[in-house]
Amino acid sequence: MLALMAVLHITYKRDREACNADYDAFYRTITSYPSRRLSKSHWMINTEESPQAVWQKLKQYIEPTDYFLMMPLDPSWFSAKDRTVLGWLAAGP
């Protein structure tokens, strides 16, 4: 049996006054995963990596004054009969 990939919700807001971070690299890292941009600063990614491993990759591109939140989404939060959201994320662009 194959394990389901983790779905991580990432929300961030950069501090424009202290904008020294490499946001192009931040976006390249996020989009290196099967991902969906939900809005300007909200992403969902599929990964087999732990949230800690994803954080290790992203933290170098985030300023200490930026707002960053990453939450794993539990597949049980979605209806067992309607897996539309997880299917949409897994389908990729």
N, C-alpha and C positions, 0 to 999 in steps of 0.2 A: 504494500500500500504506500502510495506517495504522500508525503506530508504537504499540507497546504502551505503556500508561501504566506508570509506575514504581510499584512497591509498596514502601513504606517501613515498616519496623517501628520503632515508637517506644516506648521504655521510660523511665519516669521514677519517681523517688521524691522527694517533697518533704521538705525539712528542716522539720519541724513547729515547731522552736524559732525558726526565722527566717522564719516563714510570713507574709511581707508581699506575696507575689506574687499577682497576679490570676488565680487558677486557673479561675474561670468563663470568663474571656476565653481562657485556654489551651484549655479544652475546646471553646469555640465555634470557635476557629481549627481545631482538629483535626477537628471534626465538620462544618466547612465543606467538607471533602473527602469523597468517597465513603470511608467508614471502617467499621471493625469494632473494637469493644472486646473484646480477647481475655481480659483479666482487669482487676483494679482499676487496674493501672498499665502495661498493655501494650496498644498500639493498632497497627493496620495501616491505612494509608491508600493510596489510589490517587491519583496525581497526574501531570500532565505537567510539573510544575515540577521543577527540580533539588533535591537535598537541601539545597543551600546556600540556595536561595530559601525553602524551607519553614523552615529554621533561622532565617532573617532574620525571619520572621513570628512564630515561637514564642519566640525568645530573650528578648523583652521581658517575658514572663510567667514567667520562671524565675529563681529566686534563685541566686546564685553557689554556695551550699552545697547546692543540690538535686543529685540525680543525674539525668542525662539522657543517653540514648544513642539515636541514630537510625541505622539501617542500611538501605541499599537491599537489596532481595531480588532476586536474579537469577532470572528465569523458568526458566533452565536448571536451577536447583536442584530444580525440580519435575519429576515424570515427564512426558515429552512425551505419553504416552497418558492420563494422569490429570491434567487441569487443573482439578480440583474446587476447590482452594483459590483459585486465581486467579478462577475463575468465581464462586465464593461472594463474594469481595471485590468483584468488578465488579458483582454484582447489587444491592448496597446494601440498606439496610433496607426 
